[in-house]
Amino acid sequence: MSTMISTGRGEAALREKIVEFGRSLFDRGLTAGSSGNISVRLDDGWLLTPTNACLGRLDPARLARLDWSGRHVGGDAPSKEAFLHRAMYEERPGAGAIVHLHATHAAAVSCMCGLNHDDCIPPLTAYFVMKVGRLPLVPYHRPGDPALGAAIRGLARKHSAVLLANHGPVVSGASLDAAVHATEELEETAKLFLLLRTAPTRPLNAEQIEDLKSVFKLDLQKRPSLENIE
């Protein structure tokens, strides 16, 4: 049973924004059925889409509200993947929002053999580098396995996004807009990566990436390899 709580104007606006972005992602086929979840940081906790909720049909008043211990304090029951969001928030103090989708192309990449687990999609475009950076692969865990939170925690401090094997991406951003935009860029780059699988490719080289880091003040970890996946 849901528990209704009063909200201030700032929180009410964030609730509406979650609904707006959820509907947009659903309408464009970036999430299907009741898959995926979105969260936004508050001063005393965070909002999260409910369990078994379709992102295309969210009710702002029924979004789950959690405190920083992960305790459910209002709204409908939170997504069973709440621990993914909590792990990311705790390791990334600057994260204002997190988006987790099962978007088709990113999920397809997450199922592939031979990925570089430290950097599973090459830097094909400047925009991928700027919005996502390096994308490590998290080993497979069954949905809802609490051990997945610990696996993400080990990577989240150095990476704003991770790809869950045989599952999909978890992407953080300074704001909900930034997290959604980075998620969209990741999905488009995954699509490019799959389209180019049989063609010789030319990812950005180390000098080009360093130039992006310098000009746009990016905080990116050094890539161990810029080679294509075998």
GINOR-V894013 format. One record per residue. N is the residue number from 1. RES is the residue in one letter. SS is DSSP state (H for helix, E for strand, C for the rest). PHI is phi in degrees with one decimal (NA if undefined). NEAR is the number of other C-alpha atoms within 12 Angstrom. Layout:
n: (N/N)
res: (RES/RES)
ss: (SS/SS)
phi: (PHI/PHI)
near: (NEAR/NEAR)
This chain:
n: (1/2/3/4/5/6/7/8/9/10/11/12/13/14/15/16/17/18/19/20/21/22/23/24/25/26/27/28/29/30/31/32/33/34/35/36/37/38/39/40/41/42/43/44/45/46/47/48/49/50/51/52/53/54/55/56/57/58/59/60/61/62/63/64/65/66/67/68/69/70/71/72/73/74/75/76/77/78/79/80/81/82/83/84/85/86/87/88/89/90/91/92/93/94/95/96/97/98/99/100/101/102/103/104/105/106/107/108/109/110/111/112/113/114/115/116/117/118/119/120/121/122/123/124/125/126/127/128/129/130/131/132/133/134/135/136/137/138/139/140/141/142/143/144/145/146/147/148/149/150/151/152/153/154/155/156/157/158/159/160/161/162/163/164/165/166/167/168/169/170/171/172/173/174/175/176/177/178/179/180/181/182/183/184/185/186/187/188/189/190/191/192/193/194/195/196/197/198/199/200/201/202/203/204/205/206/207/208/209/210/211/212/213/214/215/216/217/218/219/220/221/222/223/224/225/226/227/228/229/230)
res: (M/S/T/M/I/S/T/G/R/G/E/A/A/L/R/E/K/I/V/E/F/G/R/S/L/F/D/R/G/L/T/A/G/S/S/G/N/I/S/V/R/L/D/D/G/W/L/L/T/P/T/N/A/C/L/G/R/L/D/P/A/R/L/A/R/L/D/W/S/G/R/H/V/G/G/D/A/P/S/K/E/A/F/L/H/R/A/M/Y/E/E/R/P/G/A/G/A/I/V/H/L/H/A/T/H/A/A/A/V/S/C/M/C/G/L/N/H/D/D/C/I/P/P/L/T/A/Y/F/V/M/K/V/G/R/L/P/L/V/P/Y/H/R/P/G/D/P/A/L/G/A/A/I/R/G/L/A/R/K/H/S/A/V/L/L/A/N/H/G/P/V/V/S/G/A/S/L/D/A/A/V/H/A/T/E/E/L/E/E/T/A/K/L/F/L/L/L/R/T/A/P/T/R/P/L/N/A/E/Q/I/E/D/L/K/S/V/F/K/L/D/L/Q/K/R/P/S/L/E/N/I/E)
ss: (C/C/E/C/C/C/C/C/H/H/H/H/H/H/H/H/H/H/H/H/H/H/H/H/H/H/H/C/C/C/C/C/C/C/C/C/E/E/E/E/E/E/C/C/E/E/E/E/C/E/C/C/C/C/H/H/H/C/C/H/H/H/C/E/E/E/C/C/C/C/C/E/E/E/E/C/C/E/C/C/C/H/H/H/H/H/H/H/H/H/H/C/C/C/C/C/E/E/E/E/C/C/C/H/H/H/H/H/H/H/C/C/C/C/C/C/C/C/C/C/C/C/C/C/C/H/H/H/H/H/H/C/C/C/C/E/E/E/C/C/C/C/C/C/C/C/H/H/H/H/H/H/H/H/H/H/C/C/C/C/E/E/E/E/C/C/C/E/E/E/E/E/E/C/C/H/H/H/H/H/H/H/H/H/H/H/H/H/H/H/H/H/H/H/H/C/C/C/C/C/C/C/C/C/C/H/H/H/H/H/H/H/H/H/H/H/C/C/C/C/C/C/C/C/C/C/C/C/C/C)
phi: (NA/-78.3/-119.1/-84.3/-133.1/-74.7/-132.1/-80.8/-61.8/-63.9/-67.7/-60.2/-66.4/-65.7/-60.4/-64.0/-69.4/-59.3/-62.0/-61.6/-67.8/-59.4/-65.0/-63.3/-63.0/-67.3/-63.2/-94.0/76.5/-86.0/-149.7/-135.2/57.0/-106.2/-81.4/86.1/-154.5/-131.4/-136.2/-137.3/-73.4/-116.2/-63.5/-119.8/155.6/-158.3/-96.0/-145.8/-64.1/-71.8/-66.6/58.4/-99.0/-81.4/-64.6/-83.6/-137.1/-83.1/-111.4/-57.6/-75.3/-105.8/-60.1/-71.7/-120.9/-125.2/-89.8/-72.7/-87.0/88.4/-76.6/-76.5/-118.6/-176.5/77.6/-70.1/-57.9/-73.3/-51.2/-67.0/-97.3/-56.1/-64.6/-62.7/-66.7/-60.2/-61.8/-67.2/-61.6/-68.3/-91.6/-127.2/-58.4/-85.0/-74.6/-101.7/-161.6/-139.6/-123.4/-124.1/-125.7/-110.6/-54.0/-54.0/-73.2/-65.1/-64.5/-62.9/-60.5/-65.0/-96.4/-79.5/-83.1/79.0/-71.7/-77.1/-64.7/-85.9/-164.1/-83.1/-125.0/-66.2/-76.8/-73.3/-133.7/-62.8/-69.4/-65.0/-61.8/-71.2/-94.5/-118.2/79.1/-79.8/-122.4/-78.3/-99.2/-91.9/-55.0/-61.9/-135.2/-64.7/-56.2/85.6/-69.6/-58.3/-62.3/-66.1/-61.8/-65.7/-65.3/-68.3/-57.3/-69.7/-113.0/-64.7/-63.2/-101.8/-135.4/-80.6/-144.2/-136.3/-114.5/-84.1/-58.1/54.9/-150.6/161.6/-87.1/-121.2/-127.3/-107.8/-153.4/-64.1/-141.7/-64.6/-56.3/-64.5/-66.2/-66.0/-63.0/-66.8/-63.2/-64.6/-65.5/-62.2/-63.1/-66.7/-71.1/-60.5/-63.2/-60.2/-58.4/-69.3/-63.8/-96.5/-54.7/-101.9/-113.5/-60.3/-121.3/-130.7/-61.5/-60.2/-90.2/-59.4/-64.4/-66.5/-68.3/-61.9/-63.5/-62.1/-60.3/-70.8/-69.1/-102.7/54.1/-86.7/-106.8/-117.3/-74.8/-65.1/-76.4/-71.3/-158.4/-110.4/-80.8/-66.9/-67.5/-75.7)
near: (12/19/18/19/20/16/21/12/10/15/25/22/19/31/34/26/29/42/34/24/36/42/28/23/34/27/17/17/22/37/36/25/23/24/32/44/50/56/50/50/38/28/16/16/27/38/50/52/48/39/27/23/32/29/41/30/27/33/27/34/28/32/45/41/42/34/23/22/18/28/21/29/26/28/31/29/28/36/35/30/37/42/35/46/50/42/32/41/40/28/25/28/21/22/33/33/43/47/53/47/43/38/38/29/33/41/31/27/41/37/25/28/16/16/27/28/28/28/34/43/50/42/38/35/27/27/25/33/40/32/38/45/41/38/48/37/39/37/29/23/23/17/23/17/17/20/20/34/33/22/27/41/28/23/33/38/24/25/38/46/52/48/52/38/33/25/32/41/50/54/52/49/36/24/25/35/28/27/35/39/28/36/45/36/33/50/41/28/34/35/23/25/33/27/17/19/19/12/12/14/21/18/26/27/24/23/14/20/32/23/18/25/22/14/13/16/14/23/22/29/25/23/27/18/22/26/22/26/27/15)
